[in-house]
Amino acid sequence: MTKTVLILGPSGKIGTHAARAFAAAGWTVKPYDRNTDMSAAAMGCDVVVNGLNPPAYHNWAMLIPEITARVIAAAKASGATVILPGNVYNYGSTGGTWDETTPQRATTRKGKIRIEMEAAYRASGVQTIILRAGNFIDPDHNGDIMTLFILKDIAKGKVTAGGDPDTLQTYCYLPDWAQAAVMLAEQREGLSNSEDVPFPGHAFTKNELKAELEKALGRPIRIAQFPWWIMRITAPVWELARELLEMRYLWDTPHRLGSARFDRLLPDFQTTELSKVMQAGLPADIHPDKVMGTGSKTIRA
């Protein structure tokens, strides 16, 4: 029997990798055209992957509820299951191992908006699978945190840290997330109507990333602190600066996502090895796989 998935935001990070993974698993993949009616587009679909998110944190307070209402309406009209990429904003600033049992005590506006969004899905009666993840790592370099922030100056031999470089943070390699989404979709009939599944991915510090990249590239790398003072100065007139400042606490809050629930549901899942995940953020022209030579790897000119 043909299985069909509607991908919302098909050109975005989530949408691109979800489309590839579902297609590889034999699903019919239907990209959503934002100029069409979402409920009509969802008809005949078994699953809707919600990859829609306002870019650069723009106007979340208005746009997130609007998107949520449209997705819920489309899922109700079609009977589809919604797969939603959750994040860690819900948990607030108390570090530790976060999972589906951790109290959600957000300390930011965006965290509270995400909590309200998830509550709307639960109240709707639509089957919703929240596949919750940390910082996205996209090997396509599609606006992920490695490309835009952490490794933006790697060609100059620098890893950028937003806080203490020994702070543990959780990361999500997007091809792995997409594969997990497919596997959960294929067992949706055995799941509850509301699932909160932490995606454990990998957790590492900036110093651990630095050591891995030094080993891979065969050259010293230094840690550079992000100049938050620029964000403070520009915040009154720049929306993105204000939004980034609000999330600064995460750079100094040690955390990882628990794996117990994920491992019970997907015991055969194969996670991409840590070294590959760490190197995935490197620009193609300095990636070890692209470097030719003998002995220790060097950056290609």
C-alpha positions as CSV (number, residue, x, y, z in Angstrom):
1,M,0.0,0.0,0.0
2,T,1.3,3.4,-0.9
3,K,2.3,5.7,2.0
4,T,2.2,9.4,1.4
5,V,3.9,12.2,3.4
6,L,3.3,15.9,3.0
7,I,6.4,17.9,3.7
8,L,5.8,21.5,4.9
9,G,8.8,23.7,4.2
10,P,10.3,21.3,1.6
11,S,13.3,23.6,0.9
12,G,14.3,24.1,4.6
13,K,16.6,22.0,6.7
14,I,14.0,19.7,8.1
15,G,12.0,19.5,4.9
16,T,14.9,18.7,2.7
17,H,16.3,15.8,4.8
18,A,12.8,14.5,5.6
19,A,11.9,14.3,1.9
20,R,15.0,12.4,1.1
21,A,14.6,9.9,4.0
22,F,10.9,9.2,3.3
23,A,11.6,8.8,-0.4
24,A,14.4,6.4,0.3
25,A,12.0,4.4,2.4
26,G,9.6,4.0,-0.4
27,W,7.1,6.7,0.6
28,T,5.4,9.0,-1.9
29,V,6.7,12.5,-1.0
30,K,4.5,15.5,-1.6
31,P,6.2,18.9,-1.2
32,Y,3.8,21.6,0.1
33,D,3.4,24.7,-2.0
34,R,2.9,27.6,0.4
35,N,0.6,29.3,-2.1
36,T,-1.9,26.5,-1.9
37,D,-4.5,25.5,0.7
38,M,-2.8,23.3,3.3
39,S,-5.8,21.3,4.2
40,A,-6.5,20.4,0.6
41,A,-2.8,19.5,0.1
42,A,-3.0,17.1,3.1
43,M,-5.9,15.1,1.7
44,G,-4.7,11.5,1.0
45,C,-1.6,11.9,3.1
46,D,-0.8,9.6,6.0
47,V,1.8,11.9,7.6
48,V,2.6,15.6,7.7
49,V,6.1,16.6,8.6
50,N,6.0,20.2,9.8
51,G,9.2,21.8,8.7
52,L,7.8,25.3,8.8
53,N,9.4,27.9,11.1
54,P,9.7,31.7,10.8
55,P,13.2,32.5,9.7
56,A,15.6,34.4,12.0
57,Y,13.2,34.1,14.9
58,H,10.9,36.6,13.2
59,N,7.6,37.4,15.1
60,W,7.3,34.0,16.8
61,A,4.5,35.2,19.0
62,M,2.1,35.7,16.1
63,L,3.5,33.4,13.4
64,I,4.0,30.2,15.4
65,P,0.3,30.0,16.6
66,E,-0.8,30.8,13.0
67,I,1.3,27.9,11.5
68,T,0.1,25.6,14.3
69,A,-3.6,26.3,13.7
70,R,-3.1,25.6,9.9
71,V,-1.3,22.4,10.5
72,I,-3.8,21.1,13.0
73,A,-6.7,22.0,10.6
74,A,-4.9,20.1,7.8
75,A,-4.3,17.0,9.9
76,K,-7.9,17.0,11.1
77,A,-9.2,17.3,7.6
78,S,-7.0,14.5,6.3
79,G,-6.6,12.2,9.3
80,A,-2.8,12.5,9.0
81,T,-0.3,12.1,11.8
82,V,1.9,15.2,12.4
83,I,5.6,14.8,13.0
84,L,7.0,17.9,14.6
85,P,10.7,18.9,15.3
86,G,10.7,19.9,18.9
87,N,13.6,21.7,20.6
88,V,15.1,22.2,24.0
89,Y,13.9,25.7,24.7
90,N,11.0,24.3,26.8
91,Y,13.3,23.1,29.6
92,G,14.7,26.5,30.8
93,S,18.1,27.1,32.3
94,T,18.5,24.2,34.7
95,G,21.1,22.0,33.1
96,G,21.2,18.2,33.1
97,T,19.9,15.3,31.0
98,W,16.5,16.4,29.6
99,D,13.9,14.0,28.5
100,E,10.1,13.5,28.2
101,T,9.8,13.5,32.0
102,T,11.7,16.7,32.6
103,P,9.5,19.6,33.8
104,Q,9.1,22.2,31.1
105,R,9.9,25.5,32.8
106,A,10.9,27.8,30.0
107,T,12.7,31.0,31.0
108,T,12.4,32.7,27.6
109,R,9.5,34.0,25.5
110,K,10.4,31.6,22.7
111,G,10.5,28.6,25.1
112,K,7.0,29.6,26.4
113,I,5.7,29.9,22.8
114,R,7.0,26.4,22.0
115,I,5.3,25.0,25.2
116,E,2.0,26.6,24.1
117,M,2.4,25.3,20.6
118,E,2.9,21.7,21.8
119,A,-0.1,22.1,24.1
120,A,-2.2,23.1,21.2
121,Y,-1.3,19.9,19.3
122,R,-2.1,17.8,22.4
123,A,-5.5,19.5,22.9
124,S,-6.4,19.1,19.2
125,G,-6.8,15.3,19.2
126,V,-4.5,15.1,16.2
127,Q,-1.9,12.3,16.5
128,T,1.4,14.2,17.0
129,I,4.9,12.9,17.3
130,I,7.3,15.5,18.7
131,L,10.8,14.3,17.8
132,R,12.8,16.7,20.0
133,A,16.3,17.6,19.2
134,G,19.2,20.0,20.0
135,N,21.3,22.1,17.7
136,F,20.9,21.1,14.1
137,I,23.9,20.0,12.1
138,D,23.2,20.1,8.3
139,P,25.7,18.5,6.0
140,D,24.1,20.6,3.2
141,H,25.1,23.8,5.2
142,N,21.5,25.1,4.9
143,G,21.6,27.8,7.6
144,D,22.4,25.5,10.5
145,I,24.3,26.6,13.7
146,M,27.6,25.1,12.6
147,T,27.6,27.0,9.3
148,L,26.3,30.3,10.6
149,F,27.9,30.4,14.0
150,I,30.3,27.8,15.4
151,L,32.4,27.2,12.2
152,K,31.9,30.4,10.4
153,D,35.6,31.3,10.8
154,I,37.1,27.8,10.6
155,A,39.0,28.8,7.5
156,K,40.9,31.2,9.8
157,G,41.5,28.4,12.2
158,K,38.8,29.4,14.7
159,V,35.9,27.7,16.4
160,T,33.4,30.2,17.8
161,A,31.9,29.6,21.2
162,G,28.9,31.4,22.6
163,G,29.9,30.7,26.2
164,D,32.2,28.4,28.2
165,P,33.9,26.1,25.7
166,D,33.6,23.3,28.2
167,T,29.8,23.5,28.4
168,L,28.2,20.3,27.1
169,Q,25.5,20.9,24.4
170,T,23.3,18.5,22.5
171,Y,23.5,18.3,18.6
172,C,21.3,16.7,16.0
173,Y,22.7,15.4,12.7
174,L,19.7,16.1,10.4
175,P,20.0,13.0,8.2
176,D,19.7,10.9,11.4
177,W,16.7,12.9,12.6
178,A,15.0,12.4,9.3
179,Q,15.6,8.6,9.4
180,A,14.2,8.5,12.9
181,A,11.1,10.4,11.7
182,V,10.5,7.8,9.0
183,M,10.9,4.9,11.5
184,L,8.5,6.5,13.9
185,A,6.0,7.2,11.1
186,E,6.0,3.6,10.1
187,Q,5.1,2.5,13.6
188,R,2.6,5.3,14.3
189,E,-0.4,3.0,14.7
190,G,1.3,1.5,17.8
191,L,2.1,4.9,19.3
192,S,-0.1,7.1,21.6
193,N,-1.9,10.1,20.3
194,S,0.7,12.4,21.7
195,E,4.3,11.4,21.7
196,D,7.3,13.3,23.1
197,V,10.4,11.5,21.8
198,P,13.8,13.0,22.6
199,F,16.3,12.5,19.9
200,P,19.6,11.9,21.8
201,G,22.0,12.6,18.9
202,H,25.4,13.5,20.2
203,A,26.5,15.8,23.0
204,F,29.9,17.5,23.0
205,T,31.7,20.6,24.1
206,K,33.5,23.2,21.9
207,N,36.8,22.0,23.3
208,E,36.0,18.5,22.2
209,L,34.9,19.8,18.8
210,K,38.2,21.7,18.6
211,A,40.2,18.6,19.4
212,E,38.4,16.5,16.7
213,L,38.9,19.2,14.0
214,E,42.6,19.6,14.9
215,K,43.0,15.8,14.5
216,A,41.0,15.8,11.2
217,L,42.7,18.8,9.6
218,G,46.2,18.3,11.0
219,R,46.5,21.9,12.2
220,P,45.9,23.9,15.4
221,I,42.5,25.4,16.0
222,R,41.7,28.1,18.6
223,I,38.5,28.9,20.4
224,A,37.2,32.5,19.8
225,Q,34.4,33.9,22.0
226,F,31.4,35.4,20.2
227,P,31.2,39.2,20.6
228,W,27.9,39.4,22.5
229,W,28.5,43.1,23.1
230,I,27.6,43.7,19.4
231,M,24.2,42.0,20.0
232,R,23.6,44.2,23.0
233,I,24.4,47.4,21.1
234,T,22.2,46.5,18.1
235,A,19.3,44.9,19.9
236,P,17.2,48.0,20.1
237,V,17.0,48.2,16.3
238,W,17.7,44.6,15.2
239,E,15.2,41.9,15.9
240,L,17.6,39.0,15.4
241,A,20.1,40.5,17.9
242,R,17.3,40.6,20.5
243,E,16.2,37.1,19.9
244,L,19.8,35.7,20.0
245,L,20.5,37.5,23.3
246,E,17.4,35.8,24.8
247,M,18.9,32.4,24.0
248,R,22.4,33.1,25.1
249,Y,21.8,31.2,28.4
250,L,21.9,27.8,26.5
251,W,25.6,28.3,25.7
252,D,26.4,28.1,29.4
253,T,23.8,25.5,30.4
254,P,25.3,22.0,30.3
255,H,22.7,19.6,28.8
256,R,22.0,16.6,26.7
257,L,18.9,14.7,25.7
258,G,18.1,11.4,27.3
259,S,18.0,8.3,25.1
260,A,15.8,5.8,27.1
261,R,12.5,6.5,25.3
262,F,14.2,6.7,21.9
263,D,16.0,3.5,22.4
264,R,12.9,1.7,23.5
265,L,11.0,2.8,20.4
266,L,13.9,2.4,17.9
267,P,16.2,-0.2,19.3
268,D,17.8,-0.8,15.8
269,F,18.5,2.8,15.0
270,Q,22.1,3.4,13.8
271,T,23.5,6.8,14.7
272,T,26.1,8.4,12.5
273,E,29.5,8.3,14.1
274,L,30.5,11.3,16.2
275,S,33.6,12.2,14.2
276,K,31.6,12.4,11.0
277,V,28.9,14.5,12.7
278,M,31.6,16.9,14.1
279,Q,33.2,17.3,10.6
280,A,29.9,17.7,8.8
281,G,30.0,21.4,9.5
282,L,33.2,22.0,7.7
283,P,33.1,23.9,4.4
284,A,33.6,21.6,1.4
285,D,36.9,23.2,0.4
286,I,38.6,22.3,3.7
287,H,36.8,19.1,4.6
288,P,39.2,16.2,5.2
289,D,37.4,14.1,2.5
290,K,38.2,16.8,-0.1
291,V,41.9,17.2,0.9
292,M,44.5,15.4,-1.2
293,G,48.0,14.7,0.0
294,T,50.1,12.4,2.1
295,G,50.9,12.3,5.8
296,S,48.9,14.6,8.0
297,K,45.9,16.3,6.4
298,T,46.3,19.9,5.5
299,I,43.9,22.6,4.4
300,R,43.8,22.9,0.6
301,A,44.6,26.3,-0.8
